[in-house]
Amino acid sequence: MPSVLIQEVVKHLEALPPDLQQQVLSLVRSLDSTLEQGVPGSHLLQFAGTIPSSELDAMSKAIEQGCEQVDLDEW
């Protein structure tokens, strides 16, 4: 059974013209997309330490080589 709040919203929504109903729908969809997504970090702890240190070193070196350089001729 829908809550009183939902019934109240529907009552007002039904009284609106179609173009405003569409605006309300767009607003509700945008609010829905802002809800928290993903998993808590505590669930990811099981993966801690699973990447070998040699691979972590290789990633760090690649970042240093590729991301910490400025190409003055780029612009």
Backbone as numpy.savetxt, mean C-alpha at the origin, in Angstrom:
# Nx Ny Nz CAx CAy CAz Cx Cy Cz
-27.38 -8.93 9.36 -28.22 -7.75 9.36 -27.33 -6.50 9.36
-27.56 -5.59 8.41 -26.73 -4.39 8.33 -26.85 -3.53 9.58
-25.76 -2.86 9.91 -25.78 -1.99 11.09 -26.63 -0.76 10.83
-26.99 -0.09 11.89 -27.80 1.12 11.79 -27.05 2.17 10.98
-25.75 2.25 11.17 -24.95 3.22 10.43 -25.01 2.97 8.93
-24.86 1.72 8.53 -24.92 1.37 7.11 -26.30 1.68 6.55
-27.34 1.36 7.30 -28.70 1.67 6.85 -28.90 3.17 6.66
-28.33 3.96 7.55 -28.43 5.41 7.45 -27.70 5.93 6.22
-26.52 5.39 5.96 -25.76 5.80 4.78 -26.52 5.44 3.51
-27.05 4.24 3.46 -27.81 3.79 2.28 -29.03 4.68 2.06
-29.70 5.04 3.13 -30.89 5.91 3.02 -30.52 7.24 2.36
-29.43 7.83 2.81 -29.01 9.10 2.23 -28.48 8.91 0.81
-27.80 7.82 0.58 -27.24 7.54 -0.74 -28.35 7.38 -1.77
-29.41 6.70 -1.40 -30.53 6.49 -2.33 -31.20 7.80 -2.72
-31.09 8.81 -1.88 -31.72 10.10 -2.17 -30.87 10.97 -3.11
-29.63 10.59 -3.30 -28.74 11.37 -4.15 -28.96 11.05 -5.62
-28.67 12.02 -6.49 -28.71 11.73 -7.93 -27.56 10.78 -8.31
-27.69 10.11 -9.45 -26.69 9.11 -9.85 -25.25 9.64 -9.89
-25.05 10.88 -10.34 -23.68 11.38 -10.42 -23.06 11.53 -9.03
-23.85 11.93 -8.04 -23.33 12.02 -6.69 -23.17 10.64 -6.06
-24.03 9.71 -6.40 -23.85 8.34 -5.94 -22.52 7.79 -6.43
-22.17 8.12 -7.68 -20.89 7.67 -8.25 -19.72 8.29 -7.48
-19.87 9.56 -7.10 -18.81 10.21 -6.32 -18.64 9.53 -4.96
-19.76 9.18 -4.34 -19.70 8.49 -3.05 -19.01 7.14 -3.22
-19.36 6.42 -4.28 -18.72 5.13 -4.54 -17.22 5.29 -4.73
-16.81 6.30 -5.47 -15.38 6.55 -5.67 -14.69 6.85 -4.35
-15.34 7.64 -3.51 -14.77 7.97 -2.20 -14.62 6.73 -1.34
-15.66 5.90 -1.31 -15.60 4.68 -0.49 -14.51 3.75 -0.99
-14.38 3.63 -2.30 -13.32 2.79 -2.86 -11.94 3.33 -2.48
-11.77 4.65 -2.53 -10.47 5.22 -2.18 -10.17 5.02 -0.70
-11.18 5.11 0.14 -10.98 4.86 1.57 -10.62 3.40 1.81
-11.25 2.51 1.08 -10.99 1.08 1.22 -9.55 0.75 0.86
-9.02 1.44 -0.13 -7.65 1.14 -0.56 -6.60 1.66 0.41
-7.00 2.50 1.37 -6.04 3.02 2.33 -5.90 2.12 3.55
-6.71 1.08 3.63 -6.63 0.19 4.77 -5.28 -0.51 4.79
-4.82 -0.80 5.97 -3.51 -1.43 6.15 -3.46 -2.77 5.41
-2.36 -2.97 4.72 -2.16 -4.21 4.00 -0.84 -4.84 4.43
-0.67 -6.07 4.14 0.59 -6.74 4.45 0.49 -7.58 5.70
1.65 -7.93 6.23 1.71 -8.77 7.42 2.55 -8.07 8.47
2.31 -8.35 9.72 3.15 -7.76 10.77 4.60 -8.24 10.64
5.52 -7.37 11.03 6.93 -7.72 10.96 7.27 -8.96 11.76
6.53 -9.20 12.83 6.81 -10.38 13.65 6.62 -11.67 12.87
5.77 -11.63 11.85 5.56 -12.82 11.02 6.73 -13.06 10.07
7.53 -12.02 9.85 8.65 -12.14 8.93 9.95 -12.56 9.61
9.94 -12.59 10.94 11.14 -12.94 11.68 11.67 -14.34 11.34
10.78 -15.21 10.89 11.22 -16.56 10.54 12.22 -16.55 9.39
12.26 -15.45 8.62 13.16 -15.36 7.48 14.48 -14.69 7.83
14.59 -14.16 9.03 15.82 -13.48 9.44 17.00 -14.43 9.37
18.07 -13.97 8.75 19.29 -14.77 8.67 19.29 -15.81 7.58
18.31 -15.82 6.70 18.25 -16.87 5.67 19.06 -16.53 4.43
19.48 -15.26 4.28 20.31 -14.90 3.13 21.77 -15.07 3.54
22.52 -15.86 2.81 23.93 -16.07 3.15 24.70 -14.74 3.15
25.66 -14.62 4.04 26.42 -13.36 4.17 27.16 -13.02 2.88
27.57 -14.02 2.12 28.26 -13.74 0.86 27.33 -13.02 -0.12
26.06 -13.41 -0.12 25.10 -12.74 -1.00 24.79 -11.34 -0.51
24.73 -11.16 0.81 24.51 -9.83 1.36 25.66 -8.90 1.00
26.89 -9.42 1.06 28.06 -8.63 0.67 27.97 -8.24 -0.81
27.59 -9.18 -1.65 27.46 -8.90 -3.09 26.40 -7.84 -3.34
25.29 -7.90 -2.61 24.24 -6.89 -2.76 24.74 -5.52 -2.32
25.45 -5.47 -1.20 25.99 -4.20 -0.71 26.95 -3.58 -1.71
27.82 -4.40 -2.29 28.77 -3.91 -3.28 28.05 -3.39 -4.52
27.04 -4.11 -4.97 26.28 -3.67 -6.15 25.58 -2.34 -5.88
25.07 -2.17 -4.69 24.42 -0.90 -4.33 25.44 0.22 -4.32
26.58 -0.03 -3.71 27.62 0.99 -3.65 28.08 1.39 -5.05
28.27 0.41 -5.92 28.77 0.68 -7.27 27.71 1.35 -8.14
26.46 0.93 -8.00 25.42 1.43 -8.89 24.66 2.63 -8.39
24.66 2.85 -7.09 23.80 3.89 -6.54 24.55 5.07 -5.96
25.82 4.95 -5.74 26.54 6.02 -5.08 27.44 6.77 -6.04
27.07 6.77 -7.31 27.86 7.48 -8.30 26.98 8.53 -8.97
27.57 9.63 -9.32 26.87 10.71 -9.99 27.42 10.80 -11.40
26.53 10.74 -12.38 26.92 10.90 -13.77 26.65 12.35 -14.14
27.69 13.18 -14.15 27.53 14.62 -14.43 27.04 14.90 -15.83
27.23 13.97 -16.76 26.78 14.16 -18.14 25.35 13.67 -18.37
24.74 13.15 -17.31 23.40 12.59 -17.46 22.37 13.64 -17.84
22.53 14.84 -17.31 21.54 15.90 -17.59 21.93 16.62 -18.82
